[in-house]
Every structure is written in C-alpha cells, then in structure tokens.
C-alpha cells in the first residue's frame, strides 16, 4: 500500500492550494484519514481528519474556516482545500490513513497505519 500526495507548491499569502492524497495497492477498505503538517523546528501536528464515510471531520483551530478536508472513496483519494493561506501555514504536509488489508492464510482484516512522503507548501508573505 502506498500513499502519494500531490498539489503542494509556492503560493502568495491569501492564495489557495488543493492537496490530494491517493492510496494504491491492496486496500480492503480505508478507515479514518487525516492531514498533518510539520514546519521546520516544530513537531508534526494534525491539521484535519475525516472519518471513513466522510460524515465527520475535525480541524485544528488554526485552520478552521479556511481549510476543508474531503474524500472520494471510489477513488481512494483524500483532499485538502486550503484557502486564505498564511505564512504560518508553510510546512511539509503529510497524509495519513488507517487502511484495512486482508492478511494471512485466512485473509483476516487487519488495520495498518500508513503515511505519505509529504508535500511542501510554502506561503510567501
């Protein structure tokens, strides 16, 4: 299983970007997914999370009202629409997914935690 992020880049303050995270490989199902970010010298923090059906979302206070998380289960893809970007949003953004795979002789469903490689978002002030 692999998670691949895309959509990062350089944008001016006030601008927008849309990140994508696509899961590929032997996924039986994908449970909760989320976006995290890590700025230089800081710990990785949760930006937004979404349940498997997309019915429930959670956001860091710093991005509420500006970022929107969504997913398309038919495409095994999650998105993060980022509007009104600020300099402080500059970071490497990582996607995370709890993926169920069928493993072993009896194909037991087991959940594993996967991370993408990260995509750089740079906001110029």
N, C-alpha and C positions, 0 to 999 in steps of 0.2 A: 504494500500500500504506500502511496506517495501523495503528499500534499504539495501543490505548486501554486505559489502566489504570483500575482501579476498586477500591474496598474500603478505601481509606485512611480515617483519621479520628483521633479523640481517644480514648485508652483509658488506664485506670489501669495502673500497674506491676503485673505479674503477669497481666495480661489477654491476650486473643488477638485477632488480626485475620487476615483472609484476603484477600490481594490477588489480583486477576485481571488478565490482560493478553490482550486479544483482537486478533488480526490480521485485517484485512479488506482486500479488494482483489484484485489479480491475482497471487495467490501460487501458484506451481507446486508448491513444497514449502518447508518450513521446517526448516532445519538446527538448529544449536545455539541455545539461548535462555538468557537469564540475567536476574537481577535485580541492580540496582546501587542504591546509595543515596549521597546527599550531604547531610551535615549542614552547618549554617552555619559558614563559615570553614574547612571541610575539603575535601579532594579527594574526588571520586567514587570509590567503592570497590565491588568485586564482593562481592555478598552470597551468591549461589548461582547455579549454572549447571546445565544439563541438556542431554544430547545429543538428537539428533532422535528416536531411538526411546525415549528416557526410561530407557535401561538404565544410564546412568552419570550421577552427579550429583557436584557439588563445592560445598563450603561454606566460607565464611570461618570461621576459628577462633572468632570472637566469637559466631557464631550456631549452631554445631554443637550438635545435641541439642535445639534449641529451634525452629528453622525447618525446614520441609520444602517442597522445590520439586517440582512435578509438572506434567504437561501432558496435554492431551486433543487429540491430533492431528486427530480427527474434527471438533472444534470450533475448531481453530486457536487454542487458548487455553492459556495457562500460568498456574499458580497459585503463590502463596507463602503457606503456612500458617505464621503466626507465633504461637508460644505463649510463655508466661513472659516477656512483653515487659518490657524495662528502659528506664529513662530514656535511656540511651545509644543506644537503637535509634531515637530521634527523628531523622527525616531526611525528605527527599523521595526516594521510591523510584521508580526508572525501570526499565522493562523494555527489553530489547534482544533483537533477533532477527536471525539471518542467514537471509535469505529469498531463495530462488531464483525468478527470474522468467524468462519466455521473451521475449527481446527481439530486435528487428530483423527484417529480411526473412526470415531463415531460422529465426526463433524459437530462437535459441541460449539455452541455460540459463545464466544469469549470476547470481551471488550478490551481494546487496547487504546492507548493514548498516543496520538501522532502530532508532530509539529512540522510546519513548513520550513523552508530555508530562510525565509524573511525577505522583505522587500523594503527598500529605503524610501522614505518620504521626507523630503526636505522643503520646508516652507521659508521663503525669504521674506524678511521684514521690510 
